[in-house]
């Protein structure tokens, strides 16, 4: 890999940005509002780890929330380094989860050739499963059932736990979903399929049930970087926690005033409580805006 000097890209950073980029080992929380240059900090820190700290690209895992952001991240890092960082994993939580499952799904009972059901396919299966367990789909909206199932999965509540917590409760809708959830998961397995939420849940299940596999991935990824951390849910937090809790070389970037994925079960407490979850974390706040006037920035962060 070309030995690109760090001075060229470091001199473009302000003091707070450079503080985040210069941070090496241990947990790092970067609080960044709109237009504060967080993507520049994220990409520059990765380039700095590779170029100046001597970290092999394959030991780095960078997580984004959209495929577009993942592509932009890869392009920017390649531009800083002069070539693509070979072996580095970059992608969304779902894409990375699918990649892990393609390698290890047989440990959970699925084959490596599993299908990923989209929203329409999962809804059809929920409708069929609902009918199979004797629930009237005219009374109970399959889309509402899917939303309830998705929320449970994002909170890492599996079928058995959901049944135990709701089968004898007073919430009639939750009791109804408790009849459907186990059957729905069995149907997915029978069809060698995962739904979108399983791409978050099943890697966590893999790591929690296979100590050797978890140790392998912990050893592989010595540095983790997560963008838009305020939008993570319980399953995503647990995925990050499992991989980073030993070496603790975790950088998260987010806005503690904003969470846009609440409908996906996002828990802003993940970022608010980061310094408690990862004791000794260093915090950097990026407050200088490079895109908007103070009035516009204030509105964006409102």
C-alpha positions as MATLAB code, in Angstrom:
seq = 'XXXXXXXXXXXXXXXXXXXXXXXXXXXXXXXXXXXXXXXXXXXXXXXXXXXXXXXXXXXXXXXXXXXXXXXXXXXXXXXXXXXXXXXXXXXXXXXXXXXXXXXXXXXXXXXXXXXXXXXXXXXXXXXXXXXXXXXXXXXXXXXXXXXXXXXXXXXXXXXXXXXXXXXXXXXXXXXXXXXXXXXXXXXXXXXXXXXXXXXXXXXXXXXXXXXXXXXXXXXXXXXXXXXXXXXXXXXXXXXXXXXXXXXXXXXXXXXXXXXXXXXXXXXXXXXXXXXXXXXXXXXXXXXXXXXXXXXXXXXXXX';
ca = [
       0.000    0.000    0.000;
       1.384    3.437   -0.899;
       2.977    5.260    2.010;
       0.830    8.384    1.887;
       1.937   10.998    4.420;
      -0.611   11.766    7.103;
       0.219   15.469    7.069;
      -1.786   16.160    3.906;
      -5.072   14.980    5.374;
      -4.410   15.873    9.021;
      -3.761   19.519    8.250;
      -7.295   19.802    6.865;
      -8.812   18.956   10.261;
      -9.727   21.292   13.080;
      -8.491   20.652   16.615;
     -11.425   18.492   17.709;
     -11.425   16.451   14.515;
      -7.711   15.812   14.818;
      -8.140   14.771   18.453;
     -10.556   12.059   17.330;
      -8.319   10.930   14.462;
      -5.220   10.783   16.672;
      -6.962    8.595   19.257;
      -5.493    5.099   19.050;
      -6.620    2.407   21.489;
      -9.605    2.249   23.811;
     -13.234    3.345   23.415;
     -13.926    6.651   21.676;
     -17.235    8.517   21.513;
     -17.498   11.230   18.869;
     -20.562   13.441   19.255;
     -21.170   15.170   15.965;
     -24.083   17.279   14.795;
     -25.125   18.064   11.240;
     -22.353   19.367    9.003;
     -19.577   18.925   11.559;
     -17.370   16.751    9.344;
     -18.009   13.417   11.023;
     -17.573   11.427    7.811;
     -14.214   13.091    7.256;
     -13.198   12.173   10.801;
     -14.320    8.575   10.364;
     -12.538    8.049    7.055;
      -9.409    9.924    8.102;
      -9.112    7.927   11.303;
      -9.299    4.674    9.359;
      -6.631    5.906    6.944;
      -4.538    7.044    9.908;
      -4.840    3.650   11.610;
      -3.615    1.954    8.447;
      -1.014    4.469    7.314;
       0.508    5.715   10.554;
      -0.429    3.152   13.197;
       0.372    0.151   11.025;
      -2.989   -1.554   11.504;
      -3.635   -4.032    8.661;
      -6.884   -3.162    6.811;
      -8.268   -6.641    7.428;
      -8.218   -5.979   11.187;
     -10.693   -3.104   10.808;
     -14.500   -3.311   10.734;
     -16.464   -0.185    9.779;
     -20.252   -0.157   10.121;
     -22.657    2.291    8.487;
     -26.452    2.578    8.326;
     -26.974    2.714    4.563;
     -25.343    1.066    1.565;
     -24.765    4.515    0.096;
     -22.840    5.583    3.193;
     -20.790    2.377    3.070;
     -19.849    3.044   -0.553;
     -18.921    6.628    0.207;
     -16.802    5.481    3.135;
     -14.880    3.006    0.970;
     -14.347    5.581   -1.774;
     -13.048    8.227    0.607;
     -10.674    5.836    2.349;
      -9.352    4.648   -1.009;
      -8.779    8.271   -1.985;
      -6.823    8.966    1.185;
      -4.708    5.819    0.899;
      -4.197    5.824   -2.852;
      -5.787    2.399   -3.218;
      -8.589    0.308   -1.770;
      -7.916   -1.058    1.739;
      -7.785   -4.765    0.925;
      -9.487   -7.053    3.405;
     -11.274   -4.355    5.383;
     -14.915   -5.103    6.119;
     -17.253   -2.168    5.505;
     -21.027   -2.247    5.314;
     -24.351   -1.937    7.059;
     -25.222   -4.048   10.090;
     -27.533   -6.097    7.883;
     -24.942   -6.629    5.138;
     -22.272   -7.637    7.635;
     -24.727   -9.937    9.389;
     -25.557  -11.629    6.093;
     -21.847  -12.029    5.357;
     -21.263  -13.738    8.688;
     -24.300  -15.972    8.248;
     -23.160  -17.051    4.765;
     -20.126  -18.532    6.476;
     -21.682  -19.996    9.601;
     -25.445  -20.497    9.124;
     -25.126  -24.316    9.440;
     -24.258  -23.806   13.111;
     -27.821  -22.547   13.548;
     -29.513  -25.168   11.378;
     -29.710  -23.215    8.106;
     -27.590  -23.936    5.041;
     -25.149  -21.426    3.557;
     -27.452  -21.009    0.562;
     -30.249  -19.467    2.623;
     -32.683  -16.959    1.143;
     -33.199  -13.497    2.610;
     -36.911  -12.681    2.617;
     -37.813   -9.116    1.744;
     -40.740   -7.278    3.359;
     -43.293   -8.693    0.921;
     -42.094  -12.277    1.302;
     -42.022  -12.096    5.086;
     -45.517  -10.589    5.132;
     -46.848  -13.443    2.980;
     -45.294  -15.968    5.345;
     -46.782  -14.187    8.356;
     -50.233  -14.271    6.736;
     -49.926  -17.981    6.020;
     -48.561  -18.734    9.486;
     -51.313  -16.671   11.102;
     -53.928  -18.748    9.294;
     -52.112  -22.001   10.121;
     -52.269  -21.337   13.877;
     -55.973  -20.491   13.678;
     -55.794  -16.709   13.980;
     -58.259  -14.653   11.926;
     -56.306  -12.335    9.599;
     -59.426  -10.200    9.173;
     -59.275   -9.318   12.853;
     -55.525   -9.095   13.257;
     -53.607   -7.085   10.664;
     -50.591   -9.076    9.380;
     -48.599   -5.841    8.950;
     -49.178   -4.996   12.606;
     -48.122   -8.525   13.543;
     -44.963   -8.148   11.478;
     -44.197   -4.848   13.213;
     -44.608   -6.468   16.622;
     -42.358   -9.367   15.621;
     -39.749   -6.985   14.237;
     -39.738   -4.958   17.426;
     -39.300   -8.109   19.506;
     -36.395   -9.286   17.368;
     -34.671   -5.905   17.489;
     -34.845   -6.146   21.273;
     -33.397   -9.683   21.113;
     -36.600  -11.234   22.410;
     -36.793  -14.700   20.871;
     -39.921  -16.835   20.368;
     -39.639  -18.730   23.651;
     -39.100  -15.605   25.740;
     -41.913  -13.813   23.926;
     -44.314  -16.673   24.654;
     -43.268  -16.796   28.312;
     -43.821  -13.058   28.702;
     -47.092  -12.745   26.781;
     -48.995  -16.030   26.478;
     -50.840  -15.525   29.766;
     -50.869  -11.729   29.825;
     -53.698   -9.235   29.499;
     -52.583   -7.788   26.156;
     -54.756   -9.696   23.689;
     -52.715   -8.616   20.667;
     -49.437   -9.709   22.288;
     -51.051  -13.039   23.224;
     -52.057  -13.475   19.597;
     -48.548  -12.684   18.347;
     -47.208  -15.204   20.882;
     -49.098  -17.911   18.980;
     -47.587  -16.820   15.681;
     -43.944  -16.028   16.517;
     -42.663  -19.599   17.164;
     -44.518  -20.976   14.141;
     -43.210  -18.162   11.942;
     -39.605  -18.887   12.916;
     -40.094  -22.599   12.292;
     -41.479  -21.795    8.849;
     -38.467  -19.630    8.060;
     -36.144  -22.463    9.040;
     -38.151  -24.982    7.002;
     -37.727  -22.737    3.952;
     -34.044  -22.094    4.702;
     -34.782  -18.378    4.934;
     -34.046  -15.417    7.171;
     -36.068  -12.248    7.339;
     -34.423   -8.826    7.445;
     -34.398   -8.653   11.251;
     -32.737  -12.069   11.485;
     -29.659  -10.566    9.833;
     -29.154   -8.643   13.072;
     -30.358  -11.246   15.537;
     -28.782  -14.441   14.229;
     -25.130  -13.239   14.228;
     -25.614  -12.298   17.890;
     -27.048  -15.753   18.514;
     -24.054  -17.278   16.738;
     -21.558  -15.359   18.846;
     -23.356  -16.015   22.128;
     -23.569  -19.761   21.497;
     -20.104  -20.319   19.973;
     -17.227  -19.038   22.084;
     -14.591  -20.142   19.572;
     -16.328  -18.344   16.721;
     -16.643  -15.168   18.764;
     -12.964  -15.366   19.707;
     -12.051  -15.720   16.030;
     -13.957  -12.577   15.036;
     -12.663  -10.642   18.042;
      -9.146  -11.530   16.973;
      -9.875  -10.635   13.355;
     -11.379   -7.219   14.040;
      -9.144   -5.332   16.449;
     -10.673   -1.958   15.586;
     -14.401   -1.288   15.221;
     -15.910    1.946   13.964;
     -19.668    2.579   13.935;
     -21.409    5.534   12.297;
     -24.842    6.931   13.296;
     -24.596    5.163   16.631;
     -27.658    6.970   17.984;
     -29.759    4.889   15.584;
     -28.648    1.484   16.874;
     -31.135   -0.865   18.498;
     -30.598   -3.517   21.157;
     -29.499   -6.210   18.681;
     -26.969   -3.898   17.027;
     -25.626   -2.755   20.385;
     -25.145   -6.366   21.455;
     -23.355   -7.199   18.185;
     -20.907   -4.345   18.775;
     -20.540   -5.136   22.466;
     -19.684   -8.783   21.818;
     -16.977   -7.932   19.292;
     -15.443   -4.994   21.167;
     -15.769   -5.826   24.860;
     -12.379   -7.542   25.053;
      -9.996   -5.209   23.184;
     -12.325   -2.175   23.551;
     -10.930   -0.483   20.438;
     -14.317    0.907   19.511;
     -15.097    4.268   17.948;
     -18.731    5.313   17.660;
     -19.940    8.460   15.939;
     -23.363    9.929   16.439;
     -25.610   12.794   17.400;
     -26.941   12.508   20.952;
     -29.785   14.899   20.059;
     -31.152   12.957   17.118;
     -32.382    9.446   16.377;
     -34.195    8.932   13.083;
     -34.828    5.184   13.235;
     -37.038    4.997   16.323;
     -39.541    3.021   14.278;
     -36.913    0.298   13.876;
     -36.446    0.000   17.609;
     -33.511    2.403   17.810;
     -32.527    3.171   21.376;
     -30.801    6.532   21.812;
     -29.667    5.317   25.244;
     -26.982    3.336   23.433;
     -25.150    6.594   22.749;
     -26.231    8.394   25.920;
     -24.936    5.517   28.070;
     -21.821    4.751   26.003;
     -19.446    6.023   28.678;
     -21.103    3.691   31.184;
     -21.091    0.659   28.892;
     -17.442    1.289   27.941;
     -15.786    2.717   31.034;
     -12.887    5.069   30.445;
     -14.183    6.137   27.047;
     -12.682    9.285   25.585;
     -15.267   11.754   24.290;
     -14.787   14.305   21.527;
     -17.527   16.748   20.560;
     -17.491   18.180   17.029;
     -19.347   21.474   17.189;
     -18.016   23.480   14.260;
     -20.314   23.414   11.239;
     -18.966   23.447    7.678;
     -22.181   23.317    5.660;
     -24.690   25.730    7.088;
     -25.151   29.048    8.785;
     -25.672   28.928   12.580;
     -29.421   29.476   12.089;
     -29.766   26.567    9.639;
     -27.577   24.311   11.780;
     -29.664   25.078   14.845;
     -32.804   24.106   12.934;
     -31.189   20.889   11.662;
     -30.288   19.851   15.194;
     -33.646   20.872   16.687;
];
